[in-house]
């Protein structure tokens, strides 16, 4: 009897071939499995080796930093405004001090002038001035202004100081009408009035 026709031979043959077939299948799929593992390992290595992106410090902007920057800017602007206010106030103070110094200098100059006038007026001159004051007191304010326009301020002040107030007043009123640029008697009247006031105020102190 042929052994190939035996039922048990087929069973034994299957048992013997099954491991070989399994090994063949494993070997066939091993290359694909290895390639898959290699690809995965490559991706992991590339991910590990890839340098991390370094963010610049100015890119790390947060709402807190934005708020702090705004507060600092507001403080800086406030300091600038206060500094400008201080500079302007100092400039105004300097201007006021200069104006006070100028006014004080003018007052001192006028006071010295009045004191000089009081000292210069002697007995003989005083008689002449009184005579002139009486004469000019009889004139109209307009006529007196015409005469005074030909005299210097010190002489006019001396004469006016010897005239009565109700006569001097109309004379100044007449002078105040002339506001021409060439011969502004209005400005002169203001100066004469101021000097006359200082002279009358200084008379008691300069007297015996």
FISELO-662831 format. One record per atom (N, C-alpha, C): residue in three letters; z, y, x. Coordinates in pm, whole numbers, plus 50000, padded with zeros to 5 digits. Last residue first. Example, Ala and Ser with C-alpha at 12.3 -4.5 7.8 and 13.67 -1.06 7.14 Angstrom:
BEGIN
SER507084977551285/SER507144989451367/SER507875000351290/ALA507804943151319/ALA507804955051230/ALA507804967051320/
% end
This chain:
BEGIN
UNK558486722251241/UNK559696723751320/UNK560896717551253/UNK555976696551152/UNK556626709351142/UNK557896709951224/UNK555016671051152/UNK554646679551264/UNK555336692951262/UNK555976660350914/UNK556406654051038/UNK556096662851158/UNK554686676850724/UNK556146677050735/UNK556636671250867/UNK551886670150785/UNK552456683450806/UNK553976683450815/UNK550856645850711/UNK551406647050846/UNK552096660450870/UNK549856649750459/UNK550946640050474/UNK551616641350610/UNK547846667650516/UNK548976672250434/UNK550156662650445/UNK546186650450662/UNK546726662550724/UNK547936667650647/UNK545486630850480/UNK546266627050597/UNK546916639350663/UNK544006646950300/UNK545196639550254/UNK546086635850373/UNK541946655450465/UNK542866665350407/UNK544146658650359/UNK540656631450512/UNK541296638550623/UNK542306648850573/UNK539716626050253/UNK540606616650319/UNK541356623450435/UNK538066648150206/UNK539216645650118/UNK540216636350185/UNK536146644650403/UNK537016656350407/UNK538256654350322/UNK534956620750311/UNK535606621150442/UNK536586632950451/UNK533966629350062/UNK534896618150068/UNK535666618150201/UNK532216649550141/UNK533366653050057/UNK534416641850062/UNK530296634750275/UNK531136644050351/UNK532376647850272/UNK529116621350061/UNK529826613550163/UNK530756622550245/UNK528046644149935/UNK528986635449863/UNK529796627049963/UNK526206655650098/UNK527496662350087/UNK528526653750014/UNK523846645450293/UNK524646639350187/UNK526036645650186/UNK521136654250382/UNK522406661650391/UNK523306657150278/UNK519216633350359/UNK519206642650472/UNK520566649350490/UNK519636620050119/UNK519756612650245/UNK519876622150364/UNK521706635449865/UNK520446633849937/UNK520676626850070/UNK523656640949688/UNK523636627549744/UNK522326624849818/UNK525576664849557/UNK524496663549656/UNK524586649949723/UNK527846663749406/UNK526556663749336/UNK525386661349431/UNK530026666449569/UNK529696652949524/UNK528356652249452/UNK530326693849592/UNK529766686449704/UNK529316672449662/UNK531536699249347/UNK530206704849376/UNK529546697449491/UNK533946686149384/UNK533056681949276/UNK531636686949299/UNK535056700949591/UNK534666686849615/UNK533726681749507/UNK535496724349447/UNK534616724449564/UNK534126710349596/UNK537316716749249/UNK535946720249210/UNK534976720649328/UNK539586711749435/UNK538996701549348/UNK537576704949305/UNK540336735849552/UNK539706725549635/UNK538976715149549/UNK541596748349342/UNK540366754249394/UNK539596743949477/UNK543826734149290/UNK542926736549176/UNK541636743349220/UNK545126734249540/UNK544486721849494/UNK543506724349380/UNK544496762749750/UNK545216755949643/UNK544396743949593/UNK544076761350106/UNK543646765249972/UNK544416757249869/UNK544686751050345/UNK545366763550310/UNK544966768650173/UNK543056729550372/UNK544486726850369/UNK545286739150329/UNK540576741350397/UNK540916735050269/UNK542406732250258/UNK540726749150668/UNK540636759350562/UNK541056753250428/UNK540866724350798/UNK541936734250817/UNK541936744550705/UNK538456712950715/UNK539716706750674/UNK540876716650689/UNK536616729550842/UNK536656729150696/UNK537966723250648/UNK537156723351109/UNK537416736951061/UNK537516737150909/UNK536416695551120/UNK537786699951151/UNK538116713851097/UNK533566696351046/UNK534596690450959/UNK536016695050994/UNK531906727851099/UNK532226714151135/UNK533396709251050/UNK529746746350873/UNK530926744750957/UNK531116730150992/UNK527776747950688/UNK527456753450820/UNK528626751950917/UNK528876739350456/UNK527826730950514/UNK527436735450653/UNK530516759750375/UNK531126748350446/UNK530086739450512/UNK528656775750241/UNK529276780550365/UNK529856768950445/UNK528036759250025/UNK526956764050113/UNK527536768650247/UNK530516756749906/UNK529886744849964/UNK528776748850060/UNK530916782549811/UNK531816777349915/UNK531196765249984/UNK528966783549614/UNK528856792549730/UNK529736787449844/UNK529966764149436/UNK528646762349495/UNK528496770849620/UNK532466774949357/UNK532406762449433/UNK531066760349502/UNK532506810549421/UNK532216799149333/UNK532176786349417/UNK535286826249593/UNK533876822849573/UNK533716811749469/UNK537906828949639/UNK537326837749537/UNK535866834549509/UNK538416812149844/UNK538996808549714/UNK538426817049602/UNK537416824250063/UNK536606813450004/UNK537146809249868/UNK539566842050113/UNK538216847050083/UNK537396836450011/UNK541676824950170/UNK541786834150056/UNK540396839150013/UNK540626812350396/UNK540966804350278/UNK541056813150154/UNK540456833650576/UNK539246827150530/UNK539496819150403/UNK543186838750606/UNK542296849150554/UNK541006843150499/UNK544006815050715/UNK544556819150584/UNK543666829750521/UNK542606816250956/UNK542316805650860/UNK542826809150722/UNK543826838051080/UNK542396838351049/UNK542036828050943/UNK546426828351106/UNK546166840551028/UNK544706841150985/UNK545986806451271/UNK546506804051137/UNK546276816151048/UNK545216818651505/UNK544216810951431/UNK544676808551288/UNK547706829651575/UNK546546838351550/UNK545486831051467/UNK549276806151599/UNK549646817051508/UNK548456825751473/UNK547186776051611/UNK548226785351659/UNK548456796451558/UNK546236744551583/UNK546336756451498/UNK547506765151546/UNK546636722551743/UNK545726733151789/UNK545896746051710/UNK548266705551598/UNK548776710951724/UNK547956723051768/UNK546676698551385/UNK547956705251358/UNK548506711851484/UNK544606685851520/UNK544336698051443/UNK545626705851417/UNK545946663851625/UNK545356673651715/UNK545096686851642/UNK546546650751389/UNK547636655351475/UNK547146666051571/UNK543936644751310/UNK544756653751229/UNK545906659251312/UNK543176627251515/UNK542426639651494/UNK543246649651415/UNK544966606751481/UNK544996614351606/UNK544276627651591/UNK544106598451230/UNK545486603451247/UNK545596611751374/UNK541546589551286/UNK541726600951196/UNK543116606951212/UNK542196568051454/UNK541376578951503/UNK541546591451416/UNK543656551951283/UNK544316557451402/UNK543526569251456/UNK541636545751101/UNK542826553051056/UNK543536559551174/UNK539856531751266/UNK539426544051202/UNK540626552451157/UNK541466509851334/UNK540986518751439/UNK540546532151381/UNK541796498051085/UNK542966503251155/UNK542566513151263/UNK539146490251037/UNK539796499950949/UNK541006506251016/UNK538816471551246/UNK537956483451239/UNK538596494251153/UNK540756452751178/UNK540846459651307/UNK540006472451305/UNK539756444450932/UNK541066450950939/UNK541216458751068/UNK537356432751020/UNK537316444150928/UNK538636451750929/UNK538346411851178/UNK537526422251240/UNK537466434751153/UNK539656397350979/UNK540436403051089/UNK539656414251157/UNK537466390150822/UNK538506398550765/UNK539356405050874/UNK536066373751004/UNK535426385850952/UNK536466395450894/UNK537956353551041/UNK537546361751155/UNK536896374751109/UNK538026343450781/UNK539226349350839/UNK538876358350958/UNK535426333450759/UNK535876344250670/UNK537096351250726/UNK535516313550958/UNK534566324650971/UNK534966336450883/UNK537456296850850/UNK537716303550977/UNK536776315450998/UNK536056288250624/UNK537296295850608/UNK537646303450736/UNK533966274250746/UNK533666285950665/UNK534896294650646/UNK535436253750871/UNK534616262850952/UNK534306275650874/UNK536576241350647/UNK537446247450748/UNK536656257450832/UNK534256231950521/UNK535116241550452/UNK536026248850550/UNK533326213850712/UNK532526225550681/UNK533356236350611/UNK535436195350696/UNK535176202250822/UNK534346214850799/UNK535156186250437/UNK536366193550473/UNK536166201350603/UNK532646173750462/UNK532816184950369/UNK534046193150405/UNK533256153750652/UNK532256163950683/UNK532416176150592/UNK535116138750509/UNK535526145450632/UNK534546156550670/UNK533476128850305/UNK534596137650274/UNK535076145350395/UNK531756112450451/UNK531206124150382/UNK532306134150347/UNK533636093450535/UNK532906101350634/UNK532316113850571/UNK534436082650290/UNK535416089450375/UNK534736098350478/UNK531986071650209/UNK532616082050128/UNK533646089850210/UNK531636052450411/UNK530666063450397/UNK531266074950317/UNK533816035850357/UNK533736042750486/UNK532776054550479/UNK533066026750102/UNK534306034350119/UNK534286042250249/UNK530716012750167/UNK530656024250078/UNK531896033050091/UNK531785992450328/UNK530816001950385/UNK530716014550298/UNK533365978950141/UNK533995985450256/UNK533065995850318/UNK531355969249972/UNK532365978449920/UNK533035986150033/UNK530025952050152/UNK529305963150089/UNK530285973650036/UNK532035933650206/UNK531545942150314/UNK530795954150259/UNK532245922549950/UNK533415929050010/UNK532985938450122/UNK529705911049910/UNK530135922349826/UNK531335929749885/UNK528275905450237/UNK528995900950119/UNK529365913150035/UNK526035894150477/UNK526465905650395/UNK527095900450266/UNK525045882250723/UNK526195877150650/UNK526825888450568/UNK523155894650868/UNK522685887450749/UNK523845882450664/UNK524415904651085/UNK524115914250978/UNK523535907650854/UNK524665882051248/UNK525875887651183/UNK525535897051070/UNK522075857751179/UNK522565869751248/UNK523785875351174/UNK522315823351178/UNK522215835551099/UNK522805847151178/UNK520525797451306/UNK521625806551336/UNK521395819551260/UNK519815765951191/UNK519405780051188/UNK520625788951207/UNK520205738851412/UNK520605746051292/UNK520195760751303/UNK517635718551544/UNK518655729051563/UNK518955736251433/UNK517355684051497/UNK516815696951457/UNK517885707751471/UNK518665660351546/UNK518235668051662/UNK517705681851624/UNK519105650751290/UNK520255653551376/UNK519865662751489/UNK516515648351195/UNK517455657051122/UNK518625660751210/UNK515545629951377/UNK514935643151368/UNK515845652951299/UNK517195608351314/UNK517255614451447/UNK516665628451445/UNK516385602951052/UNK517775606751078/UNK517895613751212/UNK513715596651097/UNK514045608151013/UNK515455612851038/UNK514045573751255/UNK513365585551309/UNK513695598051230/UNK515265556051078/UNK516015560351197/UNK515385572751258/UNK513165552850899/UNK514415558850854/UNK515225564050972/UNK511315540351069/UNK510985553251007/UNK512255560350962/UNK512695516851134/UNK512335526351240/UNK512025540151183/UNK512855504350885/UNK514085508650953/UNK513795518951062/UNK510095500150846/UNK510845508450752/UNK512115513750816/UNK509495483151060/UNK508825496151052/UNK509575505650960/UNK511045461050985/UNK511345468251110/UNK510725482151108/UNK509715453350752/UNK511135457450746/UNK511495465650869/UNK507225446750852/UNK507335457750754/UNK508755463050747/UNK507905425051017/UNK507285437151075/UNK507395449150981/UNK508895406250837/UNK509815412350934/UNK509225425350991/UNK507155392950677/UNK507725405350622/UNK508615412550723/UNK506505371350843/UNK505445380050794/UNK505995393450745/UNK508915358650881/UNK508245364750995/UNK507165374650951/UNK509345349650620/UNK510285359150683/UNK509615366250799/UNK507235331850585/UNK507345343650499/UNK508255354250561/UNK507875313050783/UNK506605320150788/UNK506665333050707/UNK510305303550693/UNK510235310550822/UNK508965318750833/UNK509435291350457/UNK510405302350452/UNK510365310450581/UNK507785270750556/UNK507205281450472/UNK508115293550468/UNK509705256050690/UNK508605262150766/UNK507965273550689/UNK511375247450484/UNK511895256550589/UNK510785263450665/UNK509385231250333/UNK510045243250275/UNK510635252450382/UNK508505207950457/UNK507675219950466/UNK508385232650418/UNK510495188650400/UNK510205192250539/UNK509415205150552/UNK510415187150123/UNK511675190950191/UNK511415195450332/UNK507815178550086/UNK508235191750034/UNK509465196650105/UNK507975153050197/UNK507075162950255/UNK507445177150210/UNK509725139950027/UNK510135142150168/UNK509265152750231/UNK508155139849797/UNK509445146849797/UNK509895149749938/UNK505985124249881/UNK505745138149840/UNK507045146049843/UNK507305100449920/UNK506675106950034/UNK506415121650003/UNK508115091049675/UNK509155096249768/UNK508565103549885/UNK505715081049568/UNK506375093149514/UNK507375098949610/UNK502965071149767/UNK504355068749727/UNK504975081649677/UNK500585075449872/UNK500645074249726/UNK502055072249677/UNK500855074750140/UNK500645087850080/UNK500765087349929/UNK500955048550213/UNK502235055950206/UNK502075069350138/UNK499185022250043/UNK499105034850121/UNK500365042750100/UNK500004988150087/UNK500005000050000/UNK500005012050088/
% end
